[in-house]
Amino acid sequence: MHSKWLTAAAKARLTDEVTRAERGHRGEVFLIVENHLPIQEAYYIGCRERAIELFSEYRVWDTEENTGVLVYVNICEHQLEIVADRGISAHVSPTVWRAMCDKGRVRYCQSKKPKKAC
């Protein structure tokens, strides 16, 4: 779990959620929540590219069975991206990952009190 702006309580709750989500499969999940794209990169990359960059930077791929999964949430952009290592991508199709991202984004947008364009 990595986020520079979440409270300690929010980080603890999300860490518990990730731990629960890891039960029952061999994937190793790493969650990164950013408020926005870094200013110096915002005009050059999108959320997917940022997720791939962070997958490498945080060495999410460095697991014994190549089963690292990065869940990247960008609050400002209302985007959720999943980047999975080859050990788990061999068992989960890109269509399933995209459906999970879409479902998460919809649930996030529905949870906002004043509706924003999602």
C-alpha positions as CSV (number, residue, x, y, z in Angstrom):
1,M,0.0,0.0,0.0
2,H,1.4,3.3,-1.0
3,S,-0.1,6.8,-0.9
4,K,1.4,10.1,0.2
5,W,-1.9,11.7,1.1
6,L,-4.1,9.1,2.7
7,T,-4.5,9.2,6.5
8,A,-3.0,6.5,8.6
9,A,-6.5,5.1,9.4
10,A,-7.4,4.9,5.7
11,K,-4.1,3.2,4.8
12,A,-4.7,0.7,7.6
13,R,-8.2,-0.1,6.3
14,L,-7.0,-0.4,2.7
15,T,-4.1,-2.6,3.8
16,D,-6.6,-4.9,5.6
17,E,-8.7,-5.0,2.4
18,V,-5.7,-5.9,0.3
19,T,-4.8,-8.7,2.7
20,R,-8.3,-10.1,2.6
21,A,-8.3,-9.9,-1.2
22,E,-5.1,-11.9,-1.4
23,R,-6.7,-14.9,0.3
24,G,-7.6,-17.8,-1.9
25,H,-5.1,-17.1,-4.8
26,R,-1.4,-16.8,-5.3
27,G,-1.4,-13.2,-6.5
28,E,0.6,-10.6,-4.5
29,V,-1.4,-7.4,-4.6
30,F,0.2,-3.9,-4.2
31,L,-2.1,-0.9,-4.1
32,I,-1.0,2.6,-5.0
33,V,-3.4,5.5,-4.6
34,E,-2.5,8.9,-6.2
35,N,-4.5,12.1,-6.0
36,H,-3.3,13.1,-9.5
37,L,-0.6,12.4,-12.1
38,P,2.8,13.9,-11.2
39,I,2.8,17.5,-12.7
40,Q,6.0,16.9,-14.6
41,E,4.5,13.9,-16.4
42,A,0.8,14.8,-16.7
43,Y,1.1,16.1,-20.3
44,Y,3.1,13.1,-21.5
45,I,1.6,10.0,-20.0
46,G,-1.9,8.6,-19.0
47,C,-2.9,6.6,-16.1
48,R,-2.1,3.2,-17.7
49,E,1.4,4.3,-18.5
50,R,1.8,5.7,-15.0
51,A,0.6,2.3,-13.6
52,I,3.2,0.5,-15.7
53,E,5.9,2.9,-14.5
54,L,5.0,2.3,-10.9
55,F,4.8,-1.5,-11.4
56,S,8.5,-1.3,-12.3
57,E,9.5,1.4,-9.8
58,Y,8.0,-0.5,-6.8
59,R,9.3,-3.9,-8.2
60,V,5.8,-5.4,-8.0
61,W,7.1,-8.0,-10.6
62,D,9.7,-9.2,-8.1
63,T,7.8,-12.1,-6.6
64,E,8.8,-15.8,-6.4
65,E,6.1,-17.0,-8.8
66,N,5.8,-13.8,-11.0
67,T,2.4,-13.1,-9.5
68,G,2.6,-9.5,-8.6
69,V,-0.5,-7.4,-9.3
70,L,-0.5,-3.6,-9.1
71,V,-3.8,-1.9,-8.5
72,Y,-3.4,1.8,-9.3
73,V,-6.0,4.3,-8.4
74,N,-5.9,7.9,-9.6
75,I,-8.5,10.0,-7.8
76,C,-8.4,13.1,-9.9
77,E,-8.7,11.2,-13.2
78,H,-11.3,8.7,-11.8
79,Q,-9.2,5.9,-13.2
80,L,-8.3,2.5,-11.9
81,E,-5.7,0.4,-13.6
82,I,-4.5,-3.2,-12.9
83,V,-1.0,-4.3,-14.1
84,A,-0.3,-8.0,-13.5
85,D,2.9,-9.9,-13.9
86,R,3.2,-12.8,-16.4
87,G,2.7,-15.5,-13.8
88,I,-0.8,-14.4,-13.1
89,S,-1.6,-12.9,-16.5
90,A,-1.3,-16.4,-18.0
91,H,-4.4,-17.3,-16.0
92,V,-6.5,-14.1,-16.2
93,S,-7.4,-12.6,-19.5
94,P,-7.1,-8.8,-20.2
95,T,-10.9,-8.7,-20.6
96,V,-11.3,-9.8,-16.9
97,W,-8.8,-7.2,-15.7
98,R,-10.6,-4.5,-17.7
99,A,-14.0,-5.6,-16.3
100,M,-12.6,-5.4,-12.8
101,C,-11.3,-1.9,-13.4
102,D,-14.6,-0.7,-14.9
103,K,-16.5,-2.2,-12.0
104,G,-14.3,-0.5,-9.5
105,R,-14.5,2.9,-11.2
106,V,-18.3,2.7,-11.4
107,R,-18.6,1.8,-7.7
108,Y,-16.3,4.7,-6.9
109,C,-18.3,7.1,-9.0
110,Q,-21.6,5.9,-7.4
111,S,-20.2,6.4,-3.9
112,K,-19.5,10.1,-4.5
113,K,-22.2,12.3,-2.8
114,P,-22.2,15.2,-5.3
115,K,-22.1,13.3,-8.6
116,K,-19.1,14.2,-10.8
117,A,-18.4,13.3,-14.4
118,C,-16.9,9.8,-14.1
